[in-house]
Amino acid sequence: MKKTFSFSHPKKQRPRVADAIKHELKKYIKRERNKKLPDDVDFWDFDCRYGASEDSCDMIHVSEINKVISEADAEGLESFFLEVLAKPGKRTKKPKEDAQEQQKENFLD
């Protein structure tokens, strides 16, 4: 999904438009995650880009989407660009040394 979202609406107040945008993105992500996975894939991952315009986009994590929408609303932006693209993801195991060190740290805490 590549889309420029606008906060202006003739009948809705700005906070409700922000909520509607968040809801639309939540539905899109859920729909993408429910698609059938290819055989060699563990989960659906997402590449996300956010910016005031398409030219000035930065990469963000999928968990930061609601935060950046709230910030755009608080800053008073009239519109913003958001791109969310699904990609296949594969889980990787942590190296044993890191896992053992983390267990020691958790034990000492």
C-alpha positions, 0 to 999 in steps of 0.5 A: 500500500502506497498512499498519501493520507489527508487529515482534512475531511468535510464532515469529520473532525481531525482526531476521528480522521486520524483514528480512521487512518489507523484503522485502515492500516490495521485492517490492511496489515491484518489482511496481508498477514492472513494470506497464505505463506509460501513453503519456505517462509515463517511469517509476513514481514513489512517494509514501511516508509513514512514522510511528509511527502513521497520524496522525503520518506524514511524507513520505520518499523511496522510497530511505529505506524500509530506513533508517527500518525499521532505525531503527524496529527499533533504537528498539524500536517495536512497530509503525509505519505505512508508505504507499507509493503509485505515481504516474506520473513524467515526466523533466525536463531540467536548464536549460542554465546549470545543466548548464554550471556543473556541467560546469565544476565537475567539470572543475576538481575 
